[in-house]
Amino acid sequence: MFKLLSSIFLVLIVTFSMVLGVNANASAGTYEVTVSKLNVRNKSCQRSGVLSKGDLIEVMNKNTVIKCKINGKIAYLTYFKKGNMSGYVSLPFTKKVTNTPAKKVLTYKVNVSELNYRNSNCGKAGVLNAGQTLEVAYQAGSENANYINCRINGKSYKMIGVTINANDGLSSQERSIYFVAEKYLTPVAYIQ
């Protein structure tokens, strides 16, 4: 009798999930955003950010789903992480990536209205505007980017080394290297 009830309960849960639109086949792994803009929501279902087409996110556990009412419709959102960003997104607007080749970012674009850039001592050196393109400053003779940690207004930030004016005819070794918080940048060009 117990086995029969357990089986019926399991069938009801799976059926209920399918009826409500929860992606029962979703699994942990890497997903790529397939729409131009995908809203990110917090646990309270409030919009907390945006992902762009081509962004890669990591889904840690398929069972971490929240139910939200958005524009009068019920949506089931799955928890993800992307670098320092995390939140909930609708997985039907993504596709699972089965093989993620190792890519190095060559160029970033600023994705906030204003972003301070800093010198190697973490002192403010200037301000960048949304959409500005930055070239990653890789360590000479190395495949590694330059990183420093800065403590700013009581918060710790991992800062990546970049050169700001990529159209000045100078090589990246000849330009001054500044540091920006990587979480406010969107990759726009890669090298394999």
Secondary structure, DSSP 8 states (H G I E B T S, - for coil): -HHHHHHHHHHHHHHHHHHHT--TT--SEEEEE-SSEEEEE-TTS-EEEEEETT-EEEE--TT-EEEEEETTEEEEEEEEEETTEEEEE-GGGEEE-S-----EEEEEEE-SSEEEEE-TTS-EEEEEETT-EEEE-B-TTSS-B-EEEEEETTEEEEEEEEES-TTSS--TTTS--EEEEGGGEEEEEEE-
